[in-house]
Amino acid sequence: MHAIDTDARERVVTAEPYAPFPVSATAATWHLRRTEVPTPSGPIMVHHRPGHDPLLLLHGVAGSWSTWTPVLRAAHGIGDRGLVLVDLPGWGSSPAPDGPLDLDVVAGALTTVLDTLGVDRVDVVGHSMGAFVGLHLAVVAPERVRSVALVSGTTVATADAARHPLRGLCTLPAFTLLRAGLTVTGEAARPMLRGLARVGLLPLVAAPVFTHVRRLDASVLDAFVEELRPTRFTDAARAAGDYDLGRWRSVSCPVTAIAGRDDVFARVSDLEALRALVPQTRTVLLDDCGHFAHVEHPTAVARTLALV
């Protein structure tokens, strides 16, 4: 059921079950081929298959290519479209680059991946940090990007909280406190999370991120722990804080921004802020949804993006 809010956001209420699908790392299910692509910033691990109108799927800071598998399942493998699922530098099976995250370097690596695979133009779908990367790719390589979809994107409010941490304690406290905690603990956070998982306390830690953490398949939280990279998280936050959001005004392709009403890493007001920067943005608000819209409501995301 769709209704139009007075502020022009589409509000989506879904009847489908919450988080109905597991996260799976079985690439063969969707006929994906695993390839290591050399790039100037180091090798990038890619899962891909040929097809028309290819999609480039970019994960967030606690994810990898497999984070998108609930959407693939909801969209019946997305038909016979081409797929390019990337482990961004330092995440998943892609080794960390030398030095901190640089968005120009990441965009360059992505264009190298597309060149290597013989893919000309793509529809980009990015989650969280991947949404930020997707918008930047549309800025620096507009000829390669047909459209951009932001799924639970960390955009305007996140960049402001990263730039002004004290203000972020009021505007995005979960993000600001997590950044501070990971800055202190560094990579020690990962064994700590594994320990919490072993004693059954991980849902308490992950609860702010998901609207109904107790309804998640165990594979979702397992992937959340396995894919979190504390150093890369703090690098990504720093890059967001340093970024000139005004650059997004040059984006000319269609943009869709999907947000969860309960997202603690973004604000609902980001939708209006994005539309001010990129006027052609279509904004969609999902009820009963936190920061992982593609996991919590994969069918609604797939339907909104016309993948089914």
Secondary structure as UniProt FT lines:
FT   STRAND          2..4
FT   TURN            6..7
FT   STRAND          10..12
FT   HELIX           27..30
FT   STRAND          33..37
FT   TURN            40..41
FT   STRAND          44..49
FT   STRAND          52..58
FT   TURN            61..62
FT   HELIX           65..68
FT   HELIX           69..74
FT   HELIX           76..78
FT   TURN            79..80
FT   STRAND          81..87
FT   TURN            89..90
FT   TURN            92..93
FT   HELIX           103..117
FT   STRAND          122..127
FT   HELIX           129..140
FT   HELIX           142..144
FT   STRAND          145..151
FT   HELIX           156..163
FT   HELIX           165..171
FT   HELIX           173..185
FT   HELIX           186..188
FT   HELIX           189..198
FT   TURN            199..200
FT   HELIX           202..206
FT   TURN            207..209
FT   TURN            211..212
FT   HELIX           213..215
FT   HELIX           218..227
FT   HELIX           230..242
FT   HELIX           245..250
FT   STRAND          255..260
FT   TURN            261..262
FT   HELIX           269..277
FT   TURN            279..280
FT   STRAND          281..286
FT   HELIX           293..296
FT   HELIX           298..304
FT   TURN            305..306
//
